[in-house]
C-alpha cells in the first residue's frame, strides 16, 4: 500500500511541476521528491505519529533530498522543495476549518484549525532547521578544505 502512496504522490507532483513550469530536467526529480515526502508522511502516520510530527519528518527528508538534487541537477533547491512539500500542505484542514466557522461550529473549527496550524508550522520549521544545519555543515566543510 505504501508503494501505491509513493506513486500517487509522484503523479500529483508531476502535474504540479508542469503547471508551474518547473524546468524540464528537474520535473522527474522534483516529482520524486514529492512522492518520497508522501510516502514518508503516510508511513509515519501508520506508525501512529500525529499529522504535525509526520509532516515534520517528511519535510526534513524533502529538504535534505532537495539540497542534494539541487547540486546534482544544478537548479535552485526551491525547485525541489516546493513540489516536495505540496502533498504535505494541510489544504483539507484549512477547508474544514473554514467550513466549520461558516456553520458556526466553533469547537470543531478550533480543533481542526489548531491541528492545521501545527502541521503548517512543522513544515516551515523543518525547512528552517534542516536548511540552517545544511548551510552550517557546508560552511564548516568549506572552512576545513580551505585550510
Secondary structure, 3 states (H helix, E strand, C coil): CHHHHHHHHHHHHHHHHHHCCCCHHHHHHHHHHHHHHHHHHHHHHHCCCCHHHHHHHHHHHHHHHHHHHHHHHCCCCHHHHHHHHHCCCCHHHHHHHHHHHHCCCHHHHHHHHHHHHHHHHHHHHHHHHHHHHHHHHHHHHHHHHHC
